[in-house]
Amino acid sequence: MIPCGPLMWVSKSHAKLAAALREMGHQISASRIPKLLERLHYRRQVNRKTKEGSRHPDRDAQFEHINKQVIALQAAGQPVISVDTKKKELIGAYKNAGSDYRPEGCPDEVNVHDFGDKELGKAIPYGVYDIAADTGCVSVGIDHDTAEFAVNTIRRWHETMGCKRYPTADRLMITADGGGSNGSRVRLWKIALQKLADETRLSLQVCHYPPGTSKWNRIEHRLFCHITQNWRGRPLTSRSVVVELIAATTTKTGLTVRCELDTNAYAKGIKVSDAEMATLNIKGDAFHPEWNYTISPRPHDEPT
């Protein structure tokens, strides 16, 4: 039987574990290791995402709350969007997961190591998905993924798509993850949304998904997954390639995507004071106001 001490080596190769046991005086071969581990009820297992409060007692209730709000606003002809940042991508001749058709024996040649190119940098796709219209609007940032960058993408969606599709709207519902640049605790996110509300005169109704449930955000499985599928096996050699591939993403159900490069610089670490927070015209819902709140336009005579 394997003593308890060497179990720390289970994640290593069987040969290394057998060698460690032999050093402790146990005569054992590497081929015997799997059988002994099975007797000890050890199995190879993948990591499970269960932290970050994924089992919050009101998790299901929050999903029900979001669903009711979405149905109500859509019935009233008001826009509902889902927002999030897609995985950052290295720009350059780097391997991209998946495969694509090419002449036999002529695969795309890419770098052996994924060391980022300082000149080309990374692409930061932030997306807005219009749930009713089945359309997406993606900004590809080149600086930092901040709350200002996120809200500026929502602003672009409204200017180029939203105001045309919903000319009489007076409210916009935004569903977002609980963390990241659009997190429920991010002060700058709310400050930037207030500026957007003042500009557009729209009341912004925000609902955050509970912690640990970001994969249920609609944008993940209605937009981002199709972008990933569209550029599978294609090295993202330039910013223009990223923009073109995202914009070319379609589905059989009629998904269309607008994509633009955002060359603005977004500073990190901006501090928002209590005094600035006090200027917000924000009202929390009765149910979990930290997750659900509405930011309304301030009167024109108030300071911004």
SERO-4910 file (N, C-alpha, C, O; in steps of 0.05 Angstrom, whole numbers):
BEGIN
 pado doro    nc1    nc2    nc3   cac1   cac2   cac3    cc1    cc2    cc3    oc1    oc2    oc3
  Met    A     17    -24      0      0      0      0     17     25      0     38     26     13
  Ile    A      9     45    -15     24     70    -16     20     86      9     -3     91     17
  Pro    A     42     93     23     39    110     47     29    138     40     30    146     17
  Cys    A     18    152     60      5    178     55     25    199     44     17    215     28
  Gly    A     50    198     54     68    219     47     71    224     17     69    247      8
  Pro    A     77    203      1     82    207    -28     57    215    -44     60    219    -68
  Leu    A     33    216    -32      9    223    -48     11    250    -60     -3    257    -79
  Met    A     29    267    -49     33    293    -60     44    291    -88     44    311   -103
  Trp    A     55    267    -96     67    263   -122     46    252   -142     54    247   -165
  Val    A     21    249   -134      1    237   -152     -2    252   -178     -6    241   -199
  Ser    A      1    279   -176     -2    295   -200     21    292   -219     20    300   -242
  Lys    A     43    281   -209     66    277   -227     63    251   -243     42    238   -241
  Ser    A     83    244   -259     82    220   -275     85    196   -257     96    197   -235
  His    A     75    173   -266     77    149   -251    106    141   -245    113    130   -224
  Ala    A    123    147   -265    151    140   -261    164    156   -238    179    145   -222
  Lys    A    157    182   -237    168    198   -215    157    189   -188    172    189   -168
  Leu    A    132    182   -187    120    172   -162    133    146   -153    139    143   -130
  Ala    A    137    128   -172    150    103   -166    179    107   -156    188     94   -137
  Ala    A    193    126   -169    220    132   -160    221    144   -132    239    137   -116
  Ala    A    201    160   -125    200    172    -99    195    150    -78    206    151    -56
  Leu    A    178    131    -85    172    109    -66    196     91    -62    201     81    -40
  Arg    A    211     86    -84    235     70    -82    256     83    -64    270     69    -49
  Glu    A    258    109    -65    276    123    -47    268    119    -18    285    121      0
  Met    A    243    114    -13    233    110     14    235     81     23    227     74     45
  Gly    A    246     64      4    250     36     11    228     17      1    228     -7      8
  His    A    209     27    -16    188     10    -26    195      1    -54    201     18    -72
  Gln    A    195    -25    -59    201    -36    -85    176    -37   -102    158    -53    -97
  Ile    A    174    -19   -122    150    -17   -138    157     -7   -165    176      9   -168
  Ser    A    142    -15   -185    146     -6   -213    125     15   -220    105     17   -207
  Ala    A    132     30   -241    113     51   -249     87     39   -259     66     52   -256
  Ser    A     87     15   -271     62      4   -282     43     -5   -259     19     -9   -264
  Arg    A     54     -8   -235     37    -16   -213     22      8   -200      2      4   -186
  Ile    A     32     32   -205     21     56   -192     -9     60   -198    -24     65   -179
  Pro    A    -18     58   -223    -47     63   -228    -65     45   -212    -86     53   -203
  Lys    A    -57     19   -209    -74      0   -195    -76      8   -165    -97      6   -153
  Leu    A    -53     16   -154    -53     23   -126    -69     49   -121    -83     51   -101
  Leu    A    -66     68   -139    -82     93   -137   -112     87   -139   -128    100   -125
  Glu    A   -119     68   -156   -147     62   -158   -158     50   -132   -181     55   -125
  Arg    A   -142     33   -119   -150     21    -93   -153     43    -72   -169     40    -53
  Leu    A   -139     65    -75   -141     87    -56   -162    107    -64   -165    129    -52
  His    A   -177    100    -86   -199    117    -95   -189    144   -106   -202    165   -102
  Tyr    A   -166    143   -120   -156    167   -133   -163    165   -163   -160    144   -175
  Arg    A   -172    188   -174   -179    189   -202   -168    215   -214   -165    235   -199
  Arg    A   -161    215   -239   -154    240   -252   -179    257   -255   -199    248   -265
  Gln    A   -177    282   -246   -200    300   -247   -192    328   -256   -170    337   -251
  Val    A   -210    340   -271   -205    367   -280   -213    387   -257   -228    379   -239
  Asn    A   -203    411   -259   -210    432   -239   -240    438   -242   -252    438   -264
  Arg    A   -253    443   -219   -281    451   -219   -284    479   -208   -274    486   -187
  Lys    A   -298    496   -224   -303    523   -215   -326    524   -196   -349    526   -204
  Thr    A   -320    524   -170   -341    525   -150   -337    548   -130   -354    552   -113
  Lys    A   -314    562   -133   -310    584   -114   -323    609   -124   -339    609   -142
  Glu    A   -317    632   -111   -328    658   -118   -358    659   -113   -372    674   -127
  Gly    A   -368    643    -95   -396    645    -87   -415    634   -108   -438    645   -111
  Ser    A   -407    613   -123   -425    602   -143   -450    590   -132   -470    586   -146
  Arg    A   -450    584   -106   -474    572    -94   -488    593    -76   -498    586    -54
  His    A   -489    617    -85   -503    638    -69   -532    629    -66   -544    621    -85
  Pro    A   -543    632    -42   -571    623    -38   -592    636    -56   -613    624    -61
  Asp    A   -586    660    -66   -605    674    -83   -597    673   -112   -607    689   -129
  Arg    A   -580    654   -119   -571    652   -147   -594    647   -166   -597    662   -186
  Asp    A   -610    627   -161   -633    621   -178   -653    644   -178   -665    650   -199
  Ala    A   -657    656   -155   -677    678   -154   -667    702   -171   -684    716   -183
  Gln    A   -641    706   -172   -630    728   -188   -634    722   -218   -641    740   -234
  Phe    A   -631    697   -226   -636    690   -254   -665    694   -261   -672    704   -282
  Glu    A   -683    687   -243   -711    691   -247   -718    721   -249   -734    730   -265
  His    A   -705    737   -232   -709    766   -232   -700    778   -259   -714    794   -271
  Ile    A   -676    769   -268   -666    780   -294   -685    772   -317   -692    788   -334
  Asn    A   -694    747   -316   -711    737   -338   -738    753   -339   -747    760   -360
  Lys    A   -749    759   -316   -774    774   -314   -770    802   -325   -787    813   -340
  Gln    A   -747    814   -317   -742    842   -327   -738    842   -357   -747    861   -370
  Val    A   -724    823   -367   -719    821   -396   -745    819   -411   -750    833   -431
  Ile    A   -762    801   -402   -788    797   -416   -805    822   -415   -817    830   -435
  Ala    A   -805    835   -392   -822    859   -388   -812    882   -406   -828    895   -419
  Leu    A   -786    886   -408   -776    908   -424   -779    902   -454   -785    920   -469
  Gln    A   -774    878   -462   -778    871   -490   -807    874   -498   -813    883   -521
  Ala    A   -825    867   -480   -854    870   -487   -861    899   -490   -879    906   -505
  Ala    A   -846    917   -476   -851    946   -478   -836    959   -501   -837    983   -504
  Gly    A   -822    943   -516   -806    953   -539   -781    967   -531   -770    983   -547
  Gln    A   -770    961   -507   -746    974   -498   -722    955   -504   -725    930   -502
  Pro    A   -699    966   -510   -675    949   -516   -664    935   -491   -664    946   -469
  Val    A   -654    910   -495   -641    895   -474   -615    884   -486   -615    871   -507
  Ile    A   -593    890   -474   -567    881   -484   -552    865   -463   -555    869   -439
  Ser    A   -535    848   -472   -517    832   -455   -489    841   -462   -482    842   -486
  Val    A   -472    846   -442   -445    856   -447   -424    840   -432   -429    828   -411
  Asp    A   -400    840   -443   -378    826   -430   -352    831   -446   -353    839   -469
  Thr    A   -329    824   -434   -304    825   -448   -297    796   -456   -297    778   -440
  Lys    A   -291    792   -482   -281    766   -491   -252    763   -483   -239    782   -476
  Lys    A   -243    738   -484   -215    732   -477   -196    749   -494   -199    752   -518
  Lys    A   -176    760   -480   -156    776   -494   -139    758   -512   -133    735   -505
  Glu    A   -132    768   -535   -118    752   -555    -91    765   -562    -90    789   -566
  Leu    A    -70    749   -565    -44    759   -574    -45    764   -604    -57    749   -619
  Ile    A    -34    787   -612    -32    793   -640     -5    785   -651     15    791   -640
  Gly    A     -6    770   -673     19    760   -685     16    732   -695     -6    721   -695
  Ala    A     38    720   -703     37    693   -714     38    673   -692     58    659   -687
  Tyr    A     15    671   -678     12    652   -655     -9    631   -662    -27    636   -677
  Lys    A     -5    608   -650    -24    586   -654    -52    594   -643    -54    604   -621
  Asn    A    -72    589   -659   -100    593   -651   -114    566   -650   -111    550   -669
  Ala    A   -128    561   -629   -140    535   -625   -159    527   -648   -171    545   -661
  Gly    A   -162    501   -653   -179    492   -674   -164    487   -700   -140    490   -702
  Ser    A   -179    480   -721   -167    474   -747   -183    487   -769   -207    493   -765
  Asp    A   -170    491   -792   -183    503   -815   -174    489   -840   -152    478   -840
  Tyr    A   -190    489   -861   -182    476   -886   -160    491   -900   -162    515   -904
  Arg    A   -139    476   -908   -117    487   -923   -106    465   -941   -112    441   -936
  Pro    A    -91    471   -962    -80    450   -979    -64    430   -962    -51    437   -942
  Glu    A    -66    405   -969    -53    384   -953    -23    389   -951     -9    394   -970
  Gly    A    -14    387   -926     15    391   -921     23    419   -919     47    425   -919
  Cys    A      4    438   -919     11    467   -918     -3    481   -895    -19    499   -900
  Pro    A      2    473   -871    -11    487   -848      1    515   -845     24    520   -853
  Asp    A    -14    533   -832     -2    559   -825     21    555   -806     18    541   -786
  Glu    A     43    568   -812     66    566   -794     65    588   -773     62    612   -780
  Val    A     67    581   -748     66    601   -727     90    598   -708    105    579   -710
  Asn    A     92    617   -690    114    617   -671    112    593   -652     91    583   -646
  Val    A    136    583   -643    136    561   -625    127    569   -597    112    555   -584
  His    A    135    593   -589    128    603   -562    109    626   -564    110    642   -583
  Asp    A     91    628   -545     71    649   -544     80    673   -527     67    680   -507
  Phe    A    103    684   -534    112    708   -520    101    732   -535    106    735   -559
  Gly    A     87    749   -521     74    772   -533     92    791   -547    115    795   -538
  Asp    A     83    801   -570     99    821   -585     93    849   -573     70    857   -572
  Lys    A    113    863   -564    109    888   -551     98    909   -570     83    927   -561
  Glu    A    104    907   -595     94    927   -614     65    921   -622     48    939   -623
  Leu    A     59    896   -627     32    888   -635     13    887   -611    -11    894   -614
  Gly    A     23    878   -588      7    877   -564    -16    857   -565    -13    836   -578
  Lys    A    -38    863   -551    -61    846   -550    -86    859   -561    -87    884   -563
  Ala    A   -105    842   -568   -131    852   -576   -150    847   -553   -150    825   -542
  Ile    A   -166    867   -546   -185    864   -524   -213    868   -535   -222    891   -537
  Pro    A   -227    847   -542   -254    850   -554   -275    853   -531   -278    835   -514
  Tyr    A   -289    875   -531   -311    879   -513   -337    880   -530   -339    895   -549
  Gly    A   -356    864   -522   -380    860   -538   -406    870   -526   -409    869   -501
  Val    A   -424    878   -543   -451    884   -536   -469    867   -554   -467    868   -578
  Tyr    A   -487    852   -541   -505    834   -556   -533    843   -552   -543    842   -529
  Asp    A   -547    850   -574   -575    858   -573   -591    832   -574   -592    819   -594
  Ile    A   -604    826   -552   -618    800   -549   -640    797   -569   -643    776   -581
  Ala    A   -657    817   -572   -680    815   -589   -673    815   -619   -685    801   -635
  Ala    A   -653    831   -626   -645    834   -654   -626    813   -664   -621    810   -688
  Asp    A   -614    798   -645   -593    779   -652   -570    792   -667   -561    782   -688
  Thr    A   -561    815   -657   -539    829   -669   -518    835   -648   -524    838   -624
  Gly    A   -493    837   -657   -472    843   -639   -456    868   -647   -455    875   -671
  Cys    A   -445    881   -628   -427    904   -633   -402    900   -615   -404    899   -591
  Val    A   -379    899   -628   -355    892   -614   -334    914   -619   -329    922   -641
  Ser    A   -322    924   -597   -300    942   -599   -274    927   -592   -273    913   -572
  Val    A   -254    929   -609   -229    915   -604   -210    936   -592   -199    953   -607
  Gly    A   -206    935   -566   -188    954   -553   -159    945   -555   -153    921   -559
  Ile    A   -141    964   -552   -112    958   -554    -97    968   -529    -73    966   -528
  Asp    A   -112    978   -510    -98    990   -486   -105    973   -461    -92    953   -456
  His    A   -125    982   -446   -132    967   -421   -162    962   -421   -178    977   -432
  Asp    A   -169    940   -408   -198    933   -405   -208    946   -380   -207    935   -358
  Thr    A   -219    970   -383   -229    986   -360   -259    991   -363   -271    985   -384
  Ala    A   -270   1002   -342   -299   1008   -343   -305   1029   -364   -326   1028   -377
  Glu    A   -287   1048   -367   -291   1069   -388   -291   1057   -416   -307   1065   -433
  Phe    A   -274   1037   -420   -273   1023   -446   -299   1008   -450   -311   1009   -472
  Ala    A   -309    995   -429   -334    980   -431   -357    998   -438   -373    992   -456
  Val    A   -360   1020   -424   -383   1038   -428   -380   1052   -455   -400   1058   -468
  Asn    A   -356   1057   -464   -353   1069   -490   -362   1050   -513   -372   1060   -533
  Thr    A   -360   1024   -508   -370   1005   -528   -400   1006   -528   -412   1005   -550
  Ile    A   -413   1008   -505   -442   1011   -504   -450   1037   -518   -470   1037   -532
  Arg    A   -435   1058   -514   -440   1083   -527   -439   1080   -558   -456   1090   -572
  Arg    A   -419   1065   -567   -417   1061   -596   -440   1045   -607   -451   1051   -628
  Trp    A   -448   1025   -591   -472   1009   -600   -496   1027   -602   -511   1025   -622
  His    A   -500   1044   -582   -524   1061   -583   -523   1080   -606   -543   1085   -620
  Glu    A   -500   1092   -611   -498   1112   -633   -500   1100   -661   -512   1112   -678
  Thr    A   -490   1076   -664   -489   1064   -691   -512   1044   -696   -519   1040   -719
  Met    A   -523   1033   -675   -544   1012   -679   -568   1016   -662   -591   1015   -672
  Gly    A   -564   1021   -636   -587   1022   -617   -607   1044   -623   -631   1038   -623
  Cys    A   -598   1068   -627   -617   1091   -630   -633   1088   -656   -655   1099   -658
  Lys    A   -622   1074   -676   -636   1070   -701   -658   1048   -698   -680   1051   -709
  Arg    A   -651   1027   -683   -670   1005   -680   -692   1012   -659   -715   1004   -662
  Tyr    A   -684   1028   -639   -703   1035   -618   -705   1065   -615   -696   1077   -595
  Pro    A   -716   1079   -635   -717   1108   -635   -734   1121   -613   -729   1143   -605
  Thr    A   -753   1106   -602   -771   1117   -581   -764   1107   -554   -778   1112   -534
  Ala    A   -742   1093   -551   -735   1081   -525   -728   1102   -505   -715   1122   -511
  Asp    A   -736   1098   -480   -728   1116   -458   -714   1101   -436   -707   1112   -415
  Arg    A   -709   1074   -441   -696   1057   -421   -679   1037   -436   -686   1028   -457
  Leu    A   -657   1030   -424   -639   1009   -435   -632    990   -412   -621    999   -392
  Met    A   -638    964   -416   -630    944   -396   -603    932   -404   -599    924   -427
  Ile    A   -585    930   -385   -559    919   -389   -555    895   -370   -557    899   -345
  Thr    A   -550    872   -381   -543    849   -364   -513    844   -367   -502    844   -389
  Ala    A   -500    840   -344   -471    839   -343   -462    819   -321   -477    813   -303
  Asp    A   -437    810   -324   -425    794   -303   -422    811   -277   -424    835   -277
  Gly    A   -417    797   -255   -413    810   -230   -385    821   -226   -380    836   -207
  Gly    A   -366    813   -242   -338    821   -239   -327    833   -265   -342    837   -284
  Gly    A   -301    839   -265   -288    850   -288   -292    879   -290   -299    893   -271
  Ser    A   -288    890   -314   -290    919   -318   -319    929   -314   -323    953   -309
  Asn    A   -339    911   -317   -366    919   -313   -378    906   -288   -402    900   -287
  Gly    A   -361    903   -268   -369    890   -243   -388    906   -226   -388    931   -228
  Ser    A   -404    893   -210   -424    906   -194   -411    924   -172   -424    942   -162
  Arg    A   -386    919   -165   -372    935   -145   -354    956   -156   -341    971   -141
  Val    A   -352    958   -183   -334    976   -196   -346   1004   -196   -366   1009   -210
  Arg    A   -335   1023   -181   -346   1050   -180   -344   1064   -207   -363   1078   -215
  Leu    A   -322   1060   -221   -318   1074   -246   -339   1065   -267   -347   1081   -284
  Trp    A   -347   1041   -265   -368   1031   -283   -394   1047   -279   -407   1054   -299
  Lys    A   -401   1053   -255   -426   1068   -249   -422   1097   -257   -441   1110   -267
  Ile    A   -399   1108   -252   -394   1136   -260   -396   1139   -291   -408   1158   -301
  Ala    A   -384   1120   -305   -384   1121   -334   -413   1117   -345   -421   1129   -364
  Leu    A   -428   1099   -332   -456   1095   -340   -473   1120   -335   -490   1127   -351
  Gln    A   -467   1135   -313   -481   1159   -308   -476   1179   -330   -495   1193   -339
  Lys    A   -452   1182   -340   -446   1200   -362   -461   1192   -387   -471   1209   -402
  Leu    A   -463   1165   -392   -477   1155   -415   -507   1162   -412   -520   1170   -432
  Ala    A   -518   1158   -389   -546   1164   -384   -552   1194   -389   -572   1201   -401
  Asp    A   -534   1211   -379   -537   1240   -383   -536   1247   -413   -551   1265   -422
  Glu    A   -518   1234   -428   -516   1240   -456   -540   1231   -473   -550   1245   -490
  Thr    A   -549   1206   -467   -570   1194   -483   -598   1199   -473   -617   1195   -487
  Arg    A   -600   1209   -448   -626   1213   -434   -641   1187   -431   -665   1187   -430
  Leu    A   -626   1165   -430   -638   1139   -425   -634   1131   -396   -613   1137   -384
  Ser    A   -653   1118   -384   -650   1106   -358   -637   1078   -362   -648   1062   -377
  Leu    A   -615   1074   -349   -600   1049   -353   -606   1030   -330   -597   1034   -307
  Gln    A   -620   1009   -336   -627    989   -316   -607    966   -318   -605    952   -339
  Val    A   -592    962   -297   -570    943   -297   -576    919   -279   -585    923   -256
  Cys    A   -572    896   -289   -575    871   -274   -549    854   -277   -541    848   -300
  His    A   -537    848   -255   -512    832   -255   -519    802   -249   -536    796   -233
  Tyr    A   -505    785   -263   -508    757   -257   -494    750   -231   -474    764   -224
  Pro    A   -503    731   -216   -491    724   -190   -462    715   -194   -455    707   -216
  Pro    A   -446    717   -173   -418    708   -175   -416    679   -184   -431    662   -176
  Gly    A   -396    674   -202   -391    647   -211   -410    637   -233   -409    613   -238
  Thr    A   -426    654   -245   -445    645   -265   -442    659   -292   -461    660   -307
  Ser    A   -419    669   -297   -415    684   -321   -420    669   -347   -426    681   -368
  Lys    A   -417    642   -346   -421    627   -371   -450    627   -380   -456    619   -403
  Trp    A   -468    635   -363   -496    637   -370   -504    664   -382   -526    669   -390
  Asn    A   -484    682   -382   -489    708   -395   -495    703   -425   -479    690   -438
  Arg    A   -516    714   -435   -525    708   -462   -503    714   -483   -501    699   -503
  Ile    A   -487    734   -479   -467    741   -499   -447    719   -503   -435    716   -524
  Glu    A   -443    703   -482   -423    681   -484   -431    660   -504   -414    652   -521
  His    A   -456    652   -503   -464    630   -521   -480    638   -545   -489    622   -561
  Arg    A   -484    665   -548   -498    674   -572   -480    692   -590   -487    697   -613
  Leu    A   -457    700   -580   -439    717   -596   -410    707   -594   -398    700   -614
  Phe    A   -399    706   -570   -371    700   -567   -364    672   -577   -343    669   -590
  Cys    A   -380    653   -572   -374    625   -581   -373    624   -612   -357    608   -623
  His    A   -389    640   -625   -390    639   -655   -365    654   -666   -355    647   -687
  Ile    A   -356    675   -652   -331    688   -660   -308    669   -658   -291    667   -677
  Thr    A   -307    654   -636   -285    635   -632   -286    613   -654   -265    605   -664
  Gln    A   -310    604   -661   -313    584   -681   -305    595   -708   -293    581   -725
  Asn    A   -311    620   -714   -305    632   -740   -275    635   -745   -266    632   -768
  Trp    A   -260    640   -724   -231    644   -729   -214    620   -719   -190    623   -715
  Arg    A   -227    597   -716   -212    574   -707   -189    567   -727   -193    568   -751
  Gly    A   -166    562   -716   -143    554   -732   -132    577   -749   -115    572   -766
  Arg    A   -140    602   -744   -130    625   -760   -113    642   -742   -123    654   -723
  Pro    A    -87    644   -747    -70    662   -732    -79    690   -734    -85    700   -756
  Leu    A    -81    704   -712    -90    732   -711    -66    750   -715    -55    761   -696
  Thr    A    -58    753   -740    -32    765   -746    -32    796   -745    -11    808   -744
  Ser    A    -55    808   -744    -57    837   -742    -83    846   -730   -102    830   -728
  Arg    A    -85    871   -722   -110    881   -711   -132    881   -732   -155    875   -725
  Ser    A   -125    888   -757   -145    888   -778   -157    860   -782   -180    857   -789
  Val    A   -140    839   -780   -149    812   -783   -170    805   -761   -190    793   -766
  Val    A   -164    814   -737   -183    809   -714   -209    822   -720   -231    810   -717
  Val    A   -209    848   -728   -233    863   -734   -249    850   -757   -273    847   -755
  Glu    A   -235    842   -778   -248    830   -801   -261    803   -795   -283    798   -804
  Leu    A   -247    787   -779   -258    760   -772   -282    763   -754   -302    748   -757
  Ile    A   -281    781   -735   -304    785   -717   -328    796   -733   -351    786   -730
  Ala    A   -323    815   -751   -345    827   -767   -357    807   -787   -380    810   -795
  Ala    A   -342    786   -794   -351    766   -813   -366    743   -800   -375    724   -813
  Thr    A   -370    745   -773   -383    724   -759   -413    724   -764   -426    745   -760
  Thr    A   -424    702   -772   -453    699   -777   -462    671   -767   -445    654   -762
  Thr    A   -488    668   -765   -499    642   -758   -524    636   -776   -533    654   -790
  Lys    A   -533    612   -775   -557    605   -791   -582    619   -781   -601    622   -796
  Thr    A   -582    627   -756   -605    641   -745   -605    671   -752   -624    685   -745
  Gly    A   -584    681   -765   -584    709   -774   -567    728   -759   -570    752   -762
  Leu    A   -549    718   -742   -531    736   -726   -514    753   -745   -502    743   -764
  Thr    A   -513    779   -740   -494    797   -753   -478    812   -732   -488    817   -710
  Val    A   -454    819   -739   -436    832   -720   -423    856   -733   -412    855   -755
  Arg    A   -424    879   -718   -409    902   -726   -384    904   -708   -386    900   -684
  Cys    A   -361    909   -720   -336    910   -704   -319    933   -713   -316    939   -736
  Glu    A   -308    947   -693   -290    969   -698   -266    968   -679   -268    957   -657
  Leu    A   -244    980   -688   -220    982   -671   -223   1007   -654   -229   1028   -663
  Asp    A   -218   1003   -628   -218   1026   -609   -189   1032   -602   -176   1017   -587
  Thr    A   -179   1054   -613   -151   1061   -609   -147   1080   -585   -124   1090   -581
  Asn    A   -168   1085   -570   -165   1104   -547   -148   1091   -525   -146   1067   -523
  Ala    A   -136   1109   -509   -121   1100   -486   -139   1102   -462   -153   1122   -458
  Tyr    A   -139   1081   -445   -156   1080   -421   -138   1076   -397   -125   1055   -394
  Ala    A   -137   1095   -379   -120   1094   -356   -130   1074   -336   -154   1071   -332
  Lys    A   -111   1060   -324   -118   1041   -303   -116   1054   -276   -103   1075   -272
  Gly    A   -129   1042   -256   -127   1051   -229   -140   1078   -222   -132   1091   -203
  Ile    A   -159   1086   -237   -173   1111   -231   -190   1108   -206   -206   1090   -204
  Lys    A   -185   1126   -187   -200   1125   -162   -225   1143   -163   -224   1165   -173
  Val    A   -247   1132   -153   -272   1147   -152   -278   1153   -123   -280   1135   -107
  Ser    A   -281   1179   -117   -285   1187    -89   -314   1183    -80   -332   1179    -97
  Asp    A   -319   1184    -54   -346   1183    -44   -362   1207    -54   -386   1205    -59
  Ala    A   -349   1230    -56   -363   1254    -66   -374   1250    -94   -396   1258   -101
  Glu    A   -357   1237   -111   -366   1231   -139   -389   1211   -139   -408   1214   -155
  Met    A   -387   1191   -122   -409   1171   -120   -435   1184   -111   -457   1176   -119
  Ala    A   -433   1205    -95   -457   1218    -84   -472   1233   -106   -495   1240   -103
  Thr    A   -458   1239   -129   -471   1254   -150   -488   1235   -169   -502   1245   -186
  Leu    A   -485   1209   -165   -500   1191   -182   -530   1192   -177   -539   1195   -155
  Asn    A   -545   1191   -199   -574   1189   -197   -581   1159   -199   -591   1150   -220
  Ile    A   -576   1144   -178   -578   1115   -179   -598   1106   -158   -600   1117   -136
  Lys    A   -613   1086   -165   -633   1075   -147   -631   1044   -148   -634   1033   -169
  Gly    A   -627   1032   -125   -625   1003   -124   -652    990   -123   -671   1001   -112
  Asp    A   -655    966   -135   -680    952   -133   -684    941   -105   -666    941    -89
  Ala    A   -709    934    -99   -715    922    -73   -701    896    -70   -693    889    -47
  Phe    A   -698    880    -91   -685    854    -90   -655    858    -98   -649    865   -120
  His    A   -638    852    -79   -609    854    -83   -601    879    -98   -593    878   -121
  Pro    A   -602    902    -85   -595    928    -98   -566    929   -107   -559    945   -124
  Glu    A   -549    912    -95   -521    912   -104   -518    899   -131   -498    904   -145
  Trp    A   -537    883   -139   -537    870   -165   -556    883   -185   -551    883   -209
  Asn    A   -577    896   -175   -598    907   -192   -602    936   -185   -610    943   -162
  Tyr    A   -598    954   -204   -601    982   -199   -607    997   -225   -601    986   -247
  Thr    A   -617   1021   -223   -623   1037   -247   -609   1064   -244   -611   1078   -223
  Ile    A   -594   1072   -264   -581   1098   -265   -596   1115   -285   -596   1109   -309
  Ser    A   -608   1137   -275   -625   1154   -291   -610   1180   -299   -592   1188   -284
  Pro    A   -618   1193   -320   -605   1218   -328   -609   1239   -306   -631   1241   -294
  Arg    A   -589   1255   -301   -591   1276   -282   -604   1301   -295   -601   1304   -319
  Pro    A   -618   1317   -280   -629   1342   -292   -606   1358   -304   -584   1358   -295
  His    A   -613   1373   -325   -592   1387   -340   -578   1408   -323   -555   1415   -329
  Asp    A   -591   1418   -302   -578   1439   -286   -560   1428   -265   -547   1443   -250
  Glu    A   -559   1401   -262   -541   1389   -242   -513   1388   -254   -510   1383   -278
  Pro    A   -492   1391   -237   -464   1388   -247   -458   1359   -255   -468   1340   -242
  Thr    A   -442   1355   -275   -435   1328   -285   -406   1322   -279   -396   1301   -285
***
